[in-house]
Amino acid sequence: MNPTTLPAEGEQLELRCVLMRGGTSKALFFHEADVPPPGPARDRLLKRAMGTPDVLQIDGMGGSRLVTSKIAIIKRSQRSDADVDYTFAQADVERDLIGYDANCGNISSAVAPFAIDEGLVQALEPLTTVRIHNTNTGTVFVSKVQVRNGRARVQGDCAIAGVPGTGAEILMDYTDTLGAKTGRLLPTGRAIDSLALQDGRRVEVSIVDAATPCVFIAASSLGLTGSELPPDISADRALIEAIGELQSKAGERIGLYKHWQDVHLPGLPLAVLVAPPADYTDTNGQAVSAGDCDLRARLVFLGKCHDSMAGTGSMCTAAASRVPGSLVSAAVGERAGTDTLRIGHPLGVMTVKVVARPGATPADTRFDALGLQRTARRLMAGTVYVPRDAL
């Protein structure tokens, strides 16, 4: 039921929702029919449901981190090439902001299990393939989910860094998401661009758009080793401001923003700091060997370092690793000869599938495979309460 049609009595709106973990993130999942149409009323409701803005999100369902302040809105699709439409929303924690300009690959992995369990698509055993149209980017990707007794399976032997234990494998295929926001794998046509910071420094970057646009920066160019962990990166405000400036200027260069000064610490393009493999200690105090990864990566968006690695960010990183001349390709070096990429992130190592076909130029690189394994789990289903004055 749309909240705008609820009876007048009572001080709170009641909305059915499902709390789901997808990969290394969590989100509130709503049926599109249960929330207002796109616009200010929807934004106010979703921010209030999450408890944004407040660093603890104490009066809402958010978990005080960007990876737990996410929302997915789902409906059956009217498109002939998709089964469901999926809109992703990122609620900021500290700022009164909600964004729809990007997709989240981790939350994407929970969309098909949600759609199956909610009866939006037919459950076929033992494997159900769900075609998902992401409204944020206009792209369609494919999710393959194990099914038993009409429900998405939860138990399995698939392990992903950043999630305790194992779960049922979900295969995510992003092969058809090149140029997700800009229409081109290399939006500037170049594998490397040079951006000038206001403090006079020039920084080389690679701007790549696959699954989501990213600006890749060599960690060493900002005085980093590449092994830093999220609390240290996020606490270095001068560093965060410099990364945000590079994001804004890269966004202006590829047409996301008219003037880079108009956006501060943006969500897009995602910033990914890359470095060649080396031994490091992850957030849990576990040693990661240089031999266990093909590069180290730290992802920054909305002024904070990601606790692990965004799913769409991993896809763009994998694609960029096969683009000749890019900073990511340079970081990977000779390890780019396989059909996988092992990304060393703050919570361990994630392996993604990438099979590329070289083109006449770096911008013409194409992919026969671009995907990753995830797990997802339905955590809770019920009613979320939002004060009526939120609307």
Secondary structure as a PSIPRED ss2 file (coil, helix, strand):
# PSIPRED VFORMAT (PSIPRED V4.0)

   1 M C   1.000  0.000  0.000
   2 N C   1.000  0.000  0.000
   3 P H   0.000  1.000  0.000
   4 T H   0.000  1.000  0.000
   5 T H   0.000  1.000  0.000
   6 L C   1.000  0.000  0.000
   7 P C   1.000  0.000  0.000
   8 A C   1.000  0.000  0.000
   9 E C   1.000  0.000  0.000
  10 G C   1.000  0.000  0.000
  11 E C   1.000  0.000  0.000
  12 Q E   0.000  0.000  1.000
  13 L E   0.000  0.000  1.000
  14 E E   0.000  0.000  1.000
  15 L E   0.000  0.000  1.000
  16 R E   0.000  0.000  1.000
  17 C E   0.000  0.000  1.000
  18 V E   0.000  0.000  1.000
  19 L E   0.000  0.000  1.000
  20 M E   0.000  0.000  1.000
  21 R E   0.000  0.000  1.000
  22 G E   0.000  0.000  1.000
  23 G C   1.000  0.000  0.000
  24 T C   1.000  0.000  0.000
  25 S E   0.000  0.000  1.000
  26 K E   0.000  0.000  1.000
  27 A E   0.000  0.000  1.000
  28 L E   0.000  0.000  1.000
  29 F E   0.000  0.000  1.000
  30 F E   0.000  0.000  1.000
  31 H E   0.000  0.000  1.000
  32 E H   0.000  1.000  0.000
  33 A H   0.000  1.000  0.000
  34 D H   0.000  1.000  0.000
  35 V C   1.000  0.000  0.000
  36 P C   1.000  0.000  0.000
  37 P C   1.000  0.000  0.000
  38 P C   1.000  0.000  0.000
  39 G C   1.000  0.000  0.000
  40 P H   0.000  1.000  0.000
  41 A H   0.000  1.000  0.000
  42 R H   0.000  1.000  0.000
  43 D H   0.000  1.000  0.000
  44 R H   0.000  1.000  0.000
  45 L H   0.000  1.000  0.000
  46 L H   0.000  1.000  0.000
  47 K H   0.000  1.000  0.000
  48 R H   0.000  1.000  0.000
  49 A H   0.000  1.000  0.000
  50 M H   0.000  1.000  0.000
  51 G C   1.000  0.000  0.000
  52 T C   1.000  0.000  0.000
  53 P C   1.000  0.000  0.000
  54 D C   1.000  0.000  0.000
  55 V C   1.000  0.000  0.000
  56 L C   1.000  0.000  0.000
  57 Q C   1.000  0.000  0.000
  58 I C   1.000  0.000  0.000
  59 D C   1.000  0.000  0.000
  60 G C   1.000  0.000  0.000
  61 M C   1.000  0.000  0.000
  62 G C   1.000  0.000  0.000
  63 G C   1.000  0.000  0.000
  64 S C   1.000  0.000  0.000
  65 R C   1.000  0.000  0.000
  66 L H   0.000  1.000  0.000
  67 V H   0.000  1.000  0.000
  68 T H   0.000  1.000  0.000
  69 S C   1.000  0.000  0.000
  70 K E   0.000  0.000  1.000
  71 I E   0.000  0.000  1.000
  72 A E   0.000  0.000  1.000
  73 I E   0.000  0.000  1.000
  74 I E   0.000  0.000  1.000
  75 K E   0.000  0.000  1.000
  76 R E   0.000  0.000  1.000
  77 S C   1.000  0.000  0.000
  78 Q C   1.000  0.000  0.000
  79 R C   1.000  0.000  0.000
  80 S C   1.000  0.000  0.000
  81 D C   1.000  0.000  0.000
  82 A C   1.000  0.000  0.000
  83 D C   1.000  0.000  0.000
  84 V E   0.000  0.000  1.000
  85 D E   0.000  0.000  1.000
  86 Y E   0.000  0.000  1.000
  87 T E   0.000  0.000  1.000
  88 F E   0.000  0.000  1.000
  89 A E   0.000  0.000  1.000
  90 Q E   0.000  0.000  1.000
  91 A E   0.000  0.000  1.000
  92 D C   1.000  0.000  0.000
  93 V C   1.000  0.000  0.000
  94 E C   1.000  0.000  0.000
  95 R C   1.000  0.000  0.000
  96 D C   1.000  0.000  0.000
  97 L C   1.000  0.000  0.000
  98 I E   0.000  0.000  1.000
  99 G E   0.000  0.000  1.000
 100 Y C   1.000  0.000  0.000
 101 D C   1.000  0.000  0.000
 102 A C   1.000  0.000  0.000
 103 N C   1.000  0.000  0.000
 104 C C   1.000  0.000  0.000
 105 G H   0.000  1.000  0.000
 106 N H   0.000  1.000  0.000
 107 I H   0.000  1.000  0.000
 108 S H   0.000  1.000  0.000
 109 S H   0.000  1.000  0.000
 110 A H   0.000  1.000  0.000
 111 V H   0.000  1.000  0.000
 112 A H   0.000  1.000  0.000
 113 P H   0.000  1.000  0.000
 114 F H   0.000  1.000  0.000
 115 A H   0.000  1.000  0.000
 116 I H   0.000  1.000  0.000
 117 D H   0.000  1.000  0.000
 118 E C   1.000  0.000  0.000
 119 G C   1.000  0.000  0.000
 120 L C   1.000  0.000  0.000
 121 V C   1.000  0.000  0.000
 122 Q C   1.000  0.000  0.000
 123 A C   1.000  0.000  0.000
 124 L C   1.000  0.000  0.000
 125 E C   1.000  0.000  0.000
 126 P C   1.000  0.000  0.000
 127 L E   0.000  0.000  1.000
 128 T E   0.000  0.000  1.000
 129 T E   0.000  0.000  1.000
 130 V E   0.000  0.000  1.000
 131 R E   0.000  0.000  1.000
 132 I E   0.000  0.000  1.000
 133 H E   0.000  0.000  1.000
 134 N E   0.000  0.000  1.000
 135 T C   1.000  0.000  0.000
 136 N C   1.000  0.000  0.000
 137 T C   1.000  0.000  0.000
 138 G C   1.000  0.000  0.000
 139 T E   0.000  0.000  1.000
 140 V E   0.000  0.000  1.000
 141 F E   0.000  0.000  1.000
 142 V E   0.000  0.000  1.000
 143 S E   0.000  0.000  1.000
 144 K E   0.000  0.000  1.000
 145 V E   0.000  0.000  1.000
 146 Q E   0.000  0.000  1.000
 147 V E   0.000  0.000  1.000
 148 R E   0.000  0.000  1.000
 149 N C   1.000  0.000  0.000
 150 G C   1.000  0.000  0.000
 151 R E   0.000  0.000  1.000
 152 A E   0.000  0.000  1.000
 153 R C   1.000  0.000  0.000
 154 V C   1.000  0.000  0.000
 155 Q C   1.000  0.000  0.000
 156 G C   1.000  0.000  0.000
 157 D C   1.000  0.000  0.000
 158 C E   0.000  0.000  1.000
 159 A C   1.000  0.000  0.000
 160 I C   1.000  0.000  0.000
 161 A C   1.000  0.000  0.000
 162 G C   1.000  0.000  0.000
 163 V C   1.000  0.000  0.000
 164 P C   1.000  0.000  0.000
 165 G C   1.000  0.000  0.000
 166 T C   1.000  0.000  0.000
 167 G E   0.000  0.000  1.000
 168 A C   1.000  0.000  0.000
 169 E C   1.000  0.000  0.000
 170 I E   0.000  0.000  1.000
 171 L E   0.000  0.000  1.000
 172 M E   0.000  0.000  1.000
 173 D E   0.000  0.000  1.000
 174 Y C   1.000  0.000  0.000
 175 T C   1.000  0.000  0.000
 176 D C   1.000  0.000  0.000
 177 T C   1.000  0.000  0.000
 178 L E   0.000  0.000  1.000
 179 G C   1.000  0.000  0.000
 180 A C   1.000  0.000  0.000
 181 K C   1.000  0.000  0.000
 182 T C   1.000  0.000  0.000
 183 G C   1.000  0.000  0.000
 184 R C   1.000  0.000  0.000
 185 L C   1.000  0.000  0.000
 186 L C   1.000  0.000  0.000
 187 P C   1.000  0.000  0.000
 188 T C   1.000  0.000  0.000
 189 G C   1.000  0.000  0.000
 190 R C   1.000  0.000  0.000
 191 A C   1.000  0.000  0.000
 192 I C   1.000  0.000  0.000
 193 D E   0.000  0.000  1.000
 194 S E   0.000  0.000  1.000
 195 L E   0.000  0.000  1.000
 196 A E   0.000  0.000  1.000
 197 L C   1.000  0.000  0.000
 198 Q C   1.000  0.000  0.000
 199 D C   1.000  0.000  0.000
 200 G C   1.000  0.000  0.000
 201 R C   1.000  0.000  0.000
 202 R E   0.000  0.000  1.000
 203 V E   0.000  0.000  1.000
 204 E E   0.000  0.000  1.000
 205 V E   0.000  0.000  1.000
 206 S E   0.000  0.000  1.000
 207 I E   0.000  0.000  1.000
 208 V E   0.000  0.000  1.000
 209 D E   0.000  0.000  1.000
 210 A E   0.000  0.000  1.000
 211 A C   1.000  0.000  0.000
 212 T C   1.000  0.000  0.000
 213 P E   0.000  0.000  1.000
 214 C E   0.000  0.000  1.000
 215 V E   0.000  0.000  1.000
 216 F E   0.000  0.000  1.000
 217 I E   0.000  0.000  1.000
 218 A E   0.000  0.000  1.000
 219 A H   0.000  1.000  0.000
 220 S H   0.000  1.000  0.000
 221 S H   0.000  1.000  0.000
 222 L H   0.000  1.000  0.000
 223 G C   1.000  0.000  0.000
 224 L C   1.000  0.000  0.000
 225 T C   1.000  0.000  0.000
 226 G C   1.000  0.000  0.000
 227 S C   1.000  0.000  0.000
 228 E C   1.000  0.000  0.000
 229 L C   1.000  0.000  0.000
 230 P H   0.000  1.000  0.000
 231 P H   0.000  1.000  0.000
 232 D H   0.000  1.000  0.000
 233 I H   0.000  1.000  0.000
 234 S H   0.000  1.000  0.000
 235 A H   0.000  1.000  0.000
 236 D C   1.000  0.000  0.000
 237 R H   0.000  1.000  0.000
 238 A H   0.000  1.000  0.000
 239 L H   0.000  1.000  0.000
 240 I H   0.000  1.000  0.000
 241 E H   0.000  1.000  0.000
 242 A H   0.000  1.000  0.000
 243 I H   0.000  1.000  0.000
 244 G H   0.000  1.000  0.000
 245 E H   0.000  1.000  0.000
 246 L H   0.000  1.000  0.000
 247 Q H   0.000  1.000  0.000
 248 S H   0.000  1.000  0.000
 249 K H   0.000  1.000  0.000
 250 A H   0.000  1.000  0.000
 251 G H   0.000  1.000  0.000
 252 E H   0.000  1.000  0.000
 253 R H   0.000  1.000  0.000
 254 I C   1.000  0.000  0.000
 255 G C   1.000  0.000  0.000
 256 L C   1.000  0.000  0.000
 257 Y C   1.000  0.000  0.000
 258 K C   1.000  0.000  0.000
 259 H C   1.000  0.000  0.000
 260 W H   0.000  1.000  0.000
 261 Q H   0.000  1.000  0.000
 262 D H   0.000  1.000  0.000
 263 V C   1.000  0.000  0.000
 264 H C   1.000  0.000  0.000
 265 L C   1.000  0.000  0.000
 266 P C   1.000  0.000  0.000
 267 G C   1.000  0.000  0.000
 268 L C   1.000  0.000  0.000
 269 P C   1.000  0.000  0.000
 270 L E   0.000  0.000  1.000
 271 A E   0.000  0.000  1.000
 272 V E   0.000  0.000  1.000
 273 L E   0.000  0.000  1.000
 274 V E   0.000  0.000  1.000
 275 A E   0.000  0.000  1.000
 276 P C   1.000  0.000  0.000
 277 P C   1.000  0.000  0.000
 278 A C   1.000  0.000  0.000
 279 D C   1.000  0.000  0.000
 280 Y E   0.000  0.000  1.000
 281 T E   0.000  0.000  1.000
 282 D C   1.000  0.000  0.000
 283 T C   1.000  0.000  0.000
 284 N C   1.000  0.000  0.000
 285 G C   1.000  0.000  0.000
 286 Q C   1.000  0.000  0.000
 287 A E   0.000  0.000  1.000
 288 V E   0.000  0.000  1.000
 289 S C   1.000  0.000  0.000
 290 A H   0.000  1.000  0.000
 291 G H   0.000  1.000  0.000
 292 D H   0.000  1.000  0.000
 293 C C   1.000  0.000  0.000
 294 D C   1.000  0.000  0.000
 295 L E   0.000  0.000  1.000
 296 R E   0.000  0.000  1.000
 297 A E   0.000  0.000  1.000
 298 R E   0.000  0.000  1.000
 299 L E   0.000  0.000  1.000
 300 V E   0.000  0.000  1.000
 301 F E   0.000  0.000  1.000
 302 L C   1.000  0.000  0.000
 303 G C   1.000  0.000  0.000
 304 K E   0.000  0.000  1.000
 305 C E   0.000  0.000  1.000
 306 H C   1.000  0.000  0.000
 307 D C   1.000  0.000  0.000
 308 S C   1.000  0.000  0.000
 309 M C   1.000  0.000  0.000
 310 A C   1.000  0.000  0.000
 311 G H   0.000  1.000  0.000
 312 T H   0.000  1.000  0.000
 313 G H   0.000  1.000  0.000
 314 S H   0.000  1.000  0.000
 315 M H   0.000  1.000  0.000
 316 C H   0.000  1.000  0.000
 317 T H   0.000  1.000  0.000
 318 A H   0.000  1.000  0.000
 319 A H   0.000  1.000  0.000
 320 A H   0.000  1.000  0.000
 321 S H   0.000  1.000  0.000
 322 R C   1.000  0.000  0.000
 323 V C   1.000  0.000  0.000
 324 P C   1.000  0.000  0.000
 325 G C   1.000  0.000  0.000
 326 S C   1.000  0.000  0.000
 327 L H   0.000  1.000  0.000
 328 V H   0.000  1.000  0.000
 329 S H   0.000  1.000  0.000
 330 A H   0.000  1.000  0.000
 331 A H   0.000  1.000  0.000
 332 V H   0.000  1.000  0.000
 333 G H   0.000  1.000  0.000
 334 E H   0.000  1.000  0.000
 335 R H   0.000  1.000  0.000
 336 A H   0.000  1.000  0.000
 337 G H   0.000  1.000  0.000
 338 T C   1.000  0.000  0.000
 339 D C   1.000  0.000  0.000
 340 T E   0.000  0.000  1.000
 341 L E   0.000  0.000  1.000
 342 R E   0.000  0.000  1.000
 343 I E   0.000  0.000  1.000
 344 G E   0.000  0.000  1.000
 345 H E   0.000  0.000  1.000
 346 P C   1.000  0.000  0.000
 347 L C   1.000  0.000  0.000
 348 G E   0.000  0.000  1.000
 349 V E   0.000  0.000  1.000
 350 M E   0.000  0.000  1.000
 351 T E   0.000  0.000  1.000
 352 V E   0.000  0.000  1.000
 353 K E   0.000  0.000  1.000
 354 V E   0.000  0.000  1.000
 355 V E   0.000  0.000  1.000
 356 A E   0.000  0.000  1.000
 357 R E   0.000  0.000  1.000
 358 P C   1.000  0.000  0.000
 359 G C   1.000  0.000  0.000
 360 A C   1.000  0.000  0.000
 361 T C   1.000  0.000  0.000
 362 P H   0.000  1.000  0.000
 363 A H   0.000  1.000  0.000
 364 D H   0.000  1.000  0.000
 365 T C   1.000  0.000  0.000
 366 R E   0.000  0.000  1.000
 367 F E   0.000  0.000  1.000
 368 D E   0.000  0.000  1.000
 369 A E   0.000  0.000  1.000
 370 L E   0.000  0.000  1.000
 371 G E   0.000  0.000  1.000
 372 L E   0.000  0.000  1.000
 373 Q E   0.000  0.000  1.000
 374 R E   0.000  0.000  1.000
 375 T C   1.000  0.000  0.000
 376 A E   0.000  0.000  1.000
 377 R E   0.000  0.000  1.000
 378 R E   0.000  0.000  1.000
 379 L E   0.000  0.000  1.000
 380 M E   0.000  0.000  1.000
 381 A E   0.000  0.000  1.000
 382 G E   0.000  0.000  1.000
 383 T E   0.000  0.000  1.000
 384 V E   0.000  0.000  1.000
 385 Y E   0.000  0.000  1.000
 386 V E   0.000  0.000  1.000
 387 P E   0.000  0.000  1.000
 388 R H   0.000  1.000  0.000
 389 D H   0.000  1.000  0.000
 390 A H   0.000  1.000  0.000
 391 L C   1.000  0.000  0.000
